[in-house]
Amino acid sequence: MPPAGGKLLLEMATGTGKTRTGAALIKRLFEANAVTRVLFIVGRITLANQTGV
């Protein structure tokens, strides 16, 4: 379930899998019908490709 206010910030160190962790978290939220839309911003196309979407 998303936190109160419907916003979430994921902060992790470099090289710890932020993109894949974020994508997996978003997938779980959609599967649980906890969210209906998500804004996922990346700075590089290679990061977007890592999400598997």
N, C-alpha and C positions, 0 to 999 in steps of 0.2 A: 504494500500500500504506500503510495507517495506520502511524503510528510505534509503536515498541515500547511495550507497555502498553495499546494500543488507544485512546488518548485523543489529541485534537487540539484546540488552542485557536487560533482565527483572530483576530488583532488587527490592525485597520486603522483609519486615521483617518476622521473623519466625512466622509460624502459620497463615499467611494471605492468603493462597491458591495459592502459586506460581505454583505448578504443574498443578492444574486444570485451572488456568488462562492461563498458557502457552499452554496447550492442546487446550483450547477454541480458543485462538488467532491463533494458527497454523491451526485449522480447518477452521476458517473464511478466512485465507489467501489462503488456498487451494480452498475453495468454490468460491472465487473471482478470481481465476486463477492468483493471484499475485505472487505465488511461485510454483515451481515444485518439490522442495526437501527441506528438513529441517533436521538439525542435532539436536537431542534432547537428551541430556546427563543427566542421573540421577545417583546418588550414591548408590541407594538401589533398590532392586527389588520391594519393597512395593510402592515406588514412581512411578515406571513405571506402576504398576497396577492401580494406581489412575488416570492415563490419560484416561483409558477406551478404549485404543487401543487394 
